[in-house]
Amino acid sequence: MIGRKGNVGISQSNQRRRARYRSAHRRGRRSCPREGAPPERLTIGYEGEGKVDASWQACLASVKEETEGWSKTDIENGARKICAARKRHVEAYAALQSNYRTLMGLLAQDVRLSPAEAAANLKIMMKACIDHKSGITTGGHNIMVDVIENEIAGKCLALGANLLREEIRELRPSPR
């Protein structure tokens, strides 16, 4: 799409945002009507979202359920692997949610921005990352199924949390 100057591309979402801003400005309003507020919590929609149990008992139970004939040492080592992956997943999910709330608060302060649209696109991006990484793995065997699924989710969620952290840094006023 070609912008007003003829050489700048303007996306449709930016065009809608500018139109809302101009329309509200002409009516003498400081804020624009938005499509709606973004959800307070980002829901991505992957299996087990927000319900990962990284407790030692849950990890141990998972290993015992998936394996047969393993020694006590092997079971404990497997449980440690599962717990480590689950903890990374849980920590990345918490970081993403925290950064999401902060970013949505910052976006809500500027009438030219569209937090609801940003939230919807972030959800798509996170789900696409998880689907992509799941599609390029063999899925594992025994306890590695659990480990791999949690590693994939953790990596994608960490990627999203880092992206949001950078956006927060860019939007916050710099100290003088």
C-alpha positions as CSV (number, residue, x, y, z in Angstrom):
1,M,0.0,0.0,0.0
2,I,1.3,3.4,-0.9
3,G,1.2,6.3,1.6
4,R,0.4,10.0,1.1
5,K,4.0,10.8,0.2
6,G,4.0,8.1,-2.4
7,N,7.0,6.2,-1.1
8,V,5.9,5.1,2.4
9,G,3.9,2.0,3.0
10,I,1.0,2.4,5.4
11,S,-0.6,-0.8,6.7
12,Q,-4.4,-1.0,6.9
13,S,-4.3,-1.1,10.7
14,N,-2.3,2.1,10.7
15,Q,-4.8,3.7,8.3
16,R,-7.7,2.7,10.6
17,R,-5.8,4.1,13.6
18,R,-5.1,7.4,11.9
19,A,-8.7,7.7,10.7
20,R,-10.0,7.1,14.3
21,Y,-7.6,9.7,15.6
22,R,-8.5,12.3,13.0
23,S,-12.2,11.6,13.5
24,A,-12.0,12.0,17.2
25,H,-9.8,15.1,16.9
26,R,-12.4,16.7,14.6
27,R,-15.1,16.1,17.1
28,G,-13.0,17.7,19.8
29,R,-12.4,14.5,21.8
30,R,-9.1,13.6,23.2
31,S,-9.7,9.9,23.0
32,C,-10.9,7.7,20.2
33,P,-13.6,5.1,20.4
34,R,-11.7,1.8,20.4
35,E,-12.8,-1.6,19.2
36,G,-12.9,-2.7,22.8
37,A,-10.5,-3.1,25.6
38,P,-7.9,-6.0,25.4
39,P,-8.4,-8.9,27.7
40,E,-6.8,-8.5,31.1
41,R,-5.0,-11.9,30.6
42,L,-3.6,-13.1,27.3
43,T,-5.1,-16.5,26.4
44,I,-3.2,-18.1,23.7
45,G,-5.2,-21.3,23.4
46,Y,-2.7,-24.1,23.5
47,E,-3.3,-27.4,25.4
48,G,-2.8,-27.1,29.2
49,E,-2.2,-23.3,29.1
50,G,-1.8,-21.9,32.6
51,K,-2.3,-25.4,34.2
52,V,1.3,-26.7,34.2
53,D,2.1,-28.4,37.5
54,A,5.9,-28.2,38.1
55,S,5.8,-29.7,41.6
56,W,8.1,-32.6,42.4
57,Q,5.2,-34.9,43.1
58,A,3.5,-34.1,39.7
59,C,6.8,-34.7,37.8
60,L,7.5,-37.9,39.7
61,A,3.9,-39.2,39.0
62,S,4.3,-38.3,35.3
63,V,7.5,-40.3,35.0
64,K,6.0,-43.3,36.8
65,E,3.0,-43.2,34.5
66,E,5.1,-43.1,31.3
67,T,7.7,-45.6,32.2
68,E,7.8,-49.2,33.3
69,G,10.7,-51.0,34.8
70,W,12.9,-48.0,35.4
71,S,15.2,-47.9,38.4
72,K,14.5,-45.5,41.2
73,T,17.5,-43.4,40.1
74,D,16.3,-43.3,36.5
75,I,12.8,-42.2,37.7
76,E,14.2,-39.4,39.8
77,N,16.5,-38.2,37.0
78,G,13.5,-38.3,34.6
79,A,11.4,-36.3,37.1
80,R,14.2,-33.7,37.4
81,K,14.2,-33.3,33.6
82,I,10.4,-32.9,33.5
83,C,10.4,-30.5,36.4
84,A,13.1,-28.4,34.8
85,A,11.2,-28.1,31.6
86,R,7.9,-27.4,33.3
87,K,9.5,-24.7,35.5
88,R,10.9,-22.9,32.5
89,H,7.4,-23.1,30.9
90,V,5.7,-21.7,34.0
91,E,8.3,-19.0,34.4
92,A,8.1,-17.9,30.8
93,Y,4.2,-17.9,31.0
94,A,4.4,-15.7,34.1
95,A,6.8,-13.3,32.5
96,L,4.7,-13.1,29.3
97,Q,1.5,-12.3,31.3
98,S,3.3,-9.7,33.4
99,N,4.8,-8.0,30.4
100,Y,1.5,-8.2,28.6
101,R,-0.3,-6.4,31.4
102,T,2.4,-3.7,31.5
103,L,2.3,-3.2,27.8
104,M,-1.5,-3.0,27.6
105,G,-1.4,-0.4,30.3
106,L,1.1,1.7,28.3
107,L,-0.8,1.3,25.0
108,A,-4.0,2.4,26.7
109,Q,-2.5,5.8,27.4
110,D,-2.1,6.7,23.7
111,V,-5.3,7.2,21.7
112,R,-3.5,6.5,18.5
113,L,-2.7,3.0,19.5
114,S,-4.9,-0.1,19.4
115,P,-4.3,-2.4,22.4
116,A,-7.1,-4.8,21.5
117,E,-5.6,-5.3,18.0
118,A,-2.1,-5.7,19.5
119,A,-3.4,-8.3,21.9
120,A,-5.1,-10.3,19.2
121,N,-2.0,-10.3,17.0
122,L,0.2,-11.3,19.9
123,K,-2.0,-14.3,20.6
124,I,-1.7,-15.3,16.9
125,M,2.0,-15.0,17.0
126,M,2.4,-17.0,20.2
127,K,0.2,-19.8,18.9
128,A,2.0,-19.8,15.6
129,C,5.3,-20.1,17.3
130,I,4.2,-23.1,19.3
131,D,2.5,-24.7,16.3
132,H,5.7,-24.1,14.2
133,K,8.1,-25.6,16.7
134,S,5.8,-28.5,17.4
135,G,5.7,-29.2,13.7
136,I,9.4,-29.5,13.4
137,T,10.0,-31.9,16.2
138,T,9.7,-35.7,16.4
139,G,7.8,-35.4,19.6
140,G,10.0,-37.6,21.7
141,H,9.4,-40.9,23.5
142,N,8.5,-41.7,27.1
143,I,9.1,-38.7,29.4
144,M,10.6,-36.7,26.5
145,V,7.1,-36.0,25.2
146,D,6.4,-34.0,28.3
147,V,9.8,-32.4,28.3
148,I,9.7,-31.4,24.6
149,E,6.2,-30.0,24.8
150,N,7.1,-27.8,27.8
151,E,10.4,-26.8,26.2
152,I,8.6,-25.6,23.1
153,A,6.0,-23.7,25.0
154,G,8.6,-22.2,27.3
155,K,10.8,-21.0,24.4
156,C,7.9,-19.4,22.5
157,L,6.6,-17.8,25.6
158,A,10.0,-16.5,26.5
159,L,10.4,-15.1,23.0
160,G,7.0,-13.3,23.4
161,A,8.0,-12.0,26.9
162,N,11.2,-10.6,25.5
163,L,9.5,-9.0,22.6
164,L,7.0,-7.3,25.0
165,R,9.8,-6.2,27.3
166,E,11.5,-4.5,24.4
167,E,8.2,-2.8,23.3
168,I,7.7,-1.6,26.9
169,R,11.2,-0.2,27.0
170,E,10.5,1.7,23.7
171,L,7.2,3.1,24.9
172,R,8.2,4.2,28.4
173,P,9.4,7.8,28.6
174,S,13.2,7.8,28.9
175,P,14.5,9.4,32.2
176,R,16.2,12.7,31.7
